[in-house]
């Protein structure tokens, strides 16, 4: 049925618009998009992607903008509630409630995430305010024990990452301050290693998608990096890997902020890190240690003063010499 509609859309859209039934069809598609079957969801994404292409051309739907707004709002709610796991997230809860390491290697799952992400991004460009409101309202509910749900938190945070660089800088700043504060608060108040592992993965995913925000918010950048170092001590599968991956992403995008001495700080963040290398890396496996020092190398490479650069490198070599 869905395949037929998609293939015949060039004919269907004209006739349905003339009869006023195209909106009814969209309402049906909203209902079908809510069905839990993954394959149906994937087909529905193809349908909505086609509809968005039509509306963006404004060839047929200028007079229906206000009516399509309600469908697009409902579609946002569905996407935010069903956003598939991105490949950067390395942990998930299995059927027995255990946290396991899992990389998204299936091409189909990756493609569905990319498609859902692109649709949500395009919908957010059309109406950024409602996307922000939906996410913030759902996030506020997660602070309440009555509404706490790990799966809801996951899809919320994966949706936040999907709209990176879509909002204006000012709106993005206010939006992310609220999101990151709530996530850090959840990390403090939630009990249970499983809950903390899920929250940790979401913090790492979100901050990794918004380097522009971190570069312009020093206090958040510092807090996030030290939180990553805490996560490097976690025993749950995948958490330390994600912490090292996120640190690498931040190093690639925020090195200048890390090597500069910030206001009201006696030392640069890099210098603070170099004094605690042993403590930070003591629970990492060899491949994780390798990635950690790769990140430090990328950051130190941005230092222009050769004397300082050599001093930083010698501190790293001292650690290696000591361990050897």
matplotlib code that plots the C-alpha trace (Angstrom):
import matplotlib.pyplot as plt

x = [0.0, 2.7, 4.9, 1.9, 1.3, 4.9, 5.2, 2.0, 2.4, 2.9, -0.6, -2.1, -1.1, -3.1, -6.2, -6.2, -5.6, -8.5, -10.8, -9.4, -8.5, -4.7, -4.8, -6.8, -4.1, -1.5, -3.5, -3.6, 0.2, 0.7, -1.2, 0.8, 4.0, 3.2, 3.1, 6.0, 7.2, 10.7, 10.1, 6.9, 8.6, 11.4, 8.8, 7.0, 10.2, 10.5, 7.0, 7.6, 10.8, 9.0, 6.3, 8.9, 10.5, 7.2, 6.4, 9.8, 9.3, 6.1, 4.7, 1.5, 1.1, 1.4, -2.2, -1.9, 1.1, -1.0, -2.7, 0.6, 2.0, -0.1, 1.0, 4.6, 4.2, 2.8, 5.6, 8.2, 6.7, 6.9, 10.5, 11.6, 10.0, 11.4, 14.8, 17.0, 20.4, 23.3, 26.5, 28.4, 26.4, 28.2, 25.9, 22.4, 20.1, 19.4, 16.1, 17.2, 17.8, 21.6, 23.9, 25.9, 28.4, 26.9, 28.2, 25.7, 27.3, 24.1, 23.9, 20.0, 19.9, 22.5, 20.5, 17.2, 18.9, 20.4, 17.0, 15.1, 17.8, 17.5, 13.8, 13.8, 16.5, 14.4, 11.2, 13.2, 14.3, 10.6, 9.6, 12.5, 10.4, 8.1, 11.0, 12.7, 9.5, 8.7, 12.2, 12.4, 9.0, 9.9, 13.3, 11.7, 9.5, 12.6, 13.6, 10.4, 10.7, 7.1, 8.0, 11.6, 12.2, 15.7, 14.3, 12.6, 15.8, 17.7, 15.5, 15.3, 19.1, 19.6, 17.0, 18.9, 22.1, 20.1, 19.4, 23.1, 23.8, 20.1, 19.2, 20.6, 23.6, 21.7, 18.7, 21.1, 23.0, 19.9, 18.6, 21.8, 22.4, 19.0, 19.6, 23.1, 22.2, 19.3, 21.5, 24.2, 21.6, 20.1, 23.6, 23.9, 20.5, 19.8, 20.8, 21.9, 24.9, 22.6, 20.8, 24.1, 25.6, 22.6, 22.8, 26.5, 26.2, 23.6, 25.8, 28.7, 26.6, 25.0, 28.2, 30.0, 27.5, 27.8, 31.5, 30.4, 28.5, 31.5, 33.9, 31.8, 31.0, 34.2, 32.7, 30.6, 33.6, 35.6, 32.8, 32.1, 35.8, 36.2, 32.9, 34.5, 37.4, 35.0, 33.4, 36.8, 36.7, 33.3, 33.2, 30.2, 30.9, 31.2, 31.2, 35.0, 35.2, 32.5, 34.4, 37.6, 35.8, 34.1, 37.3, 38.9, 36.0, 36.3, 40.1, 39.7, 37.1, 38.0, 41.7, 42.3, 40.0, 41.8, 45.3, 44.5, 44.4, 40.8, 39.5, 39.9, 41.9, 45.6, 46.4, 45.1, 42.9, 45.6, 48.1, 45.5, 45.0, 48.8, 49.1, 46.6, 47.5, 48.1, 44.8, 42.8, 44.1, 44.6, 41.5, 41.8, 42.7, 45.7, 43.6, 41.8, 45.0, 46.3, 43.3, 43.5, 47.1, 46.3, 43.8, 46.4, 48.8, 46.2, 45.7, 49.4, 50.0, 47.9, 50.3, 52.4, 55.1, 57.7, 59.1, 55.7, 54.9, 58.2, 57.4, 54.0, 55.4, 58.1, 55.5, 53.8, 57.1, 57.8, 54.6, 55.6, 59.1, 57.6, 55.3, 58.0]
y = [0.0, 2.5, 1.5, 2.1, 5.5, 6.5, 5.4, 7.1, 10.3, 12.5, 11.5, 11.2, 14.6, 16.5, 14.4, 14.3, 18.1, 18.8, 16.6, 17.8, 14.2, 14.5, 15.8, 12.7, 10.5, 12.3, 11.8, 8.0, 8.1, 9.7, 6.8, 4.2, 5.9, 5.2, 1.4, -0.3, -2.4, -1.2, -2.1, -0.1, 2.9, 2.7, 2.8, 5.7, 7.7, 7.2, 8.5, 11.6, 12.3, 12.5, 14.7, 17.1, 17.4, 18.4, 20.9, 22.5, 23.2, 25.0, 23.9, 22.4, 23.2, 26.9, 27.2, 24.2, 25.4, 26.0, 22.6, 20.8, 22.4, 20.1, 17.0, 18.1, 18.7, 15.2, 13.8, 15.5, 14.0, 10.6, 11.0, 12.3, 9.3, 6.8, 8.2, 5.1, 4.7, 6.6, 4.8, 7.0, 5.4, 2.2, 0.9, -0.3, -2.1, -5.7, -7.6, -8.6, -5.0, -5.4, -2.7, -4.2, -2.8, -2.6, -0.7, 0.1, -1.9, -2.9, -0.8, -0.7, 0.6, 3.3, 4.3, 4.6, 6.8, 9.0, 9.3, 10.0, 12.6, 14.3, 14.5, 15.9, 18.5, 19.6, 19.9, 21.9, 24.3, 24.9, 25.4, 25.4, 26.6, 23.6, 21.1, 22.9, 22.9, 19.2, 18.2, 20.5, 19.4, 15.7, 16.3, 18.1, 15.1, 12.9, 14.8, 13.5, 10.0, 9.3, 9.8, 8.6, 6.1, 5.2, 4.6, 8.0, 9.7, 7.9, 8.9, 12.5, 12.8, 11.2, 13.7, 16.6, 15.4, 15.2, 19.0, 20.1, 23.4, 23.8, 26.3, 29.8, 30.2, 32.2, 29.7, 26.7, 28.2, 28.5, 25.1, 23.2, 24.9, 23.5, 20.1, 19.6, 20.9, 18.4, 15.5, 16.4, 16.7, 13.3, 11.8, 13.0, 12.1, 8.8, 5.6, 2.4, 1.7, 0.9, 4.3, 6.1, 4.3, 5.2, 8.9, 9.0, 7.7, 10.4, 13.2, 12.1, 11.8, 15.2, 17.1, 15.4, 16.8, 20.5, 21.6, 25.1, 25.4, 24.0, 26.4, 29.4, 28.0, 27.5, 26.4, 23.7, 22.5, 22.1, 20.4, 18.1, 17.1, 16.3, 14.3, 12.3, 11.5, 10.2, 8.0, 6.6, 5.0, 3.2, -0.5, -0.9, -2.1, 0.7, 3.6, 4.1, 3.6, 6.4, 8.6, 8.3, 8.7, 11.9, 13.3, 12.8, 14.6, 17.5, 17.6, 17.8, 20.6, 22.6, 22.3, 26.1, 26.5, 23.7, 25.1, 28.8, 30.1, 31.1, 34.0, 33.3, 30.2, 30.0, 27.3, 26.1, 23.1, 21.2, 21.9, 20.7, 17.5, 16.8, 16.9, 14.1, 11.7, 8.7, 9.1, 9.7, 6.7, 4.1, 2.1, 2.3, -0.6, -0.3, 0.7, 3.3, 4.7, 4.9, 7.0, 9.2, 10.1, 10.5, 13.2, 14.9, 14.9, 16.6, 19.2, 19.8, 20.2, 23.4, 25.0, 27.6, 28.2, 25.5, 25.8, 25.1, 22.3, 20.5, 20.9, 19.3, 16.5, 15.8, 15.4, 12.7, 10.9, 11.0, 9.0, 6.5, 6.2, 5.7, 3.0, 1.3]
z = [0.0, 1.0, -1.9, -4.3, -2.8, -3.1, -6.7, -7.7, -5.7, -8.7, -9.8, -6.4, -5.1, -7.8, -7.5, -3.8, -3.5, -5.8, -3.7, -0.4, 0.5, 0.5, 4.1, 5.1, 3.5, 5.5, 8.7, 7.9, 7.3, 10.7, 12.3, 10.4, 11.3, 15.0, 14.5, 16.3, 13.4, 12.3, 8.6, 8.5, 10.2, 7.6, 4.7, 6.3, 6.5, 2.7, 2.3, 4.5, 2.8, -0.5, 1.0, 2.4, -1.0, -2.5, 0.2, 0.0, -3.7, -2.8, -6.2, -4.9, -1.2, -0.7, 0.5, 2.7, 4.8, 8.0, 7.6, 7.0, 10.1, 12.3, 10.4, 10.7, 14.4, 14.9, 12.8, 14.9, 18.1, 16.4, 15.2, 18.6, 20.3, 17.9, 16.8, 16.0, 17.8, 16.1, 15.4, 17.9, 20.8, 21.8, 24.6, 24.9, 27.4, 26.3, 26.8, 30.3, 31.5, 31.3, 29.8, 26.9, 24.4, 20.9, 17.9, 15.1, 12.3, 10.5, 7.4, 7.5, 11.1, 10.2, 7.1, 9.1, 11.7, 9.0, 7.2, 10.5, 11.4, 8.0, 8.2, 11.7, 10.7, 7.7, 9.9, 12.4, 9.7, 8.9, 12.5, 15.1, 17.9, 18.2, 17.9, 20.8, 22.9, 22.3, 23.4, 26.4, 27.7, 27.4, 29.0, 31.9, 32.4, 32.8, 35.9, 37.5, 38.8, 37.7, 34.1, 34.1, 31.2, 29.8, 26.3, 26.2, 27.4, 24.7, 21.8, 23.2, 23.3, 19.9, 18.5, 20.1, 18.3, 15.1, 15.0, 15.5, 13.7, 12.6, 15.3, 15.4, 17.6, 20.3, 20.4, 20.3, 23.3, 25.5, 24.3, 25.0, 28.4, 29.5, 28.0, 29.4, 32.9, 33.0, 31.9, 34.4, 37.1, 36.2, 36.4, 39.9, 41.2, 39.5, 41.4, 39.9, 37.6, 34.7, 34.8, 35.2, 32.2, 30.0, 31.1, 30.6, 27.0, 26.3, 27.8, 25.6, 22.5, 22.9, 23.7, 20.8, 18.3, 19.4, 19.3, 18.4, 21.7, 23.7, 22.1, 23.2, 26.7, 28.6, 31.9, 30.1, 28.1, 31.3, 33.2, 30.2, 29.9, 33.6, 33.4, 30.5, 32.7, 35.3, 32.7, 31.8, 35.2, 34.6, 34.3, 32.1, 28.6, 26.0, 28.4, 28.5, 24.7, 24.3, 26.7, 24.7, 21.4, 22.7, 24.1, 20.6, 19.0, 21.4, 20.9, 17.2, 17.4, 20.6, 20.9, 21.0, 24.0, 25.8, 25.3, 26.2, 29.7, 30.3, 32.5, 36.2, 35.6, 36.7, 34.1, 30.8, 30.8, 29.0, 31.8, 34.3, 32.4, 32.1, 35.9, 36.3, 33.5, 35.7, 37.5, 34.3, 32.4, 35.2, 34.3, 30.5, 28.3, 26.0, 22.9, 24.9, 26.3, 22.7, 21.7, 24.8, 24.0, 20.3, 21.4, 23.6, 20.6, 18.4, 21.1, 21.8, 18.1, 18.2, 20.7, 18.8, 21.4, 20.7, 24.3, 25.8, 23.3, 24.1, 27.8, 27.4, 25.4, 27.9, 30.6, 28.5, 27.9, 31.7, 32.2, 29.6, 31.1, 34.6, 33.4, 31.4]

ax = plt.figure().add_subplot(projection="3d")
ax.plot(x, y, z, "-o")
ax.set_aspect("equal")
plt.show()
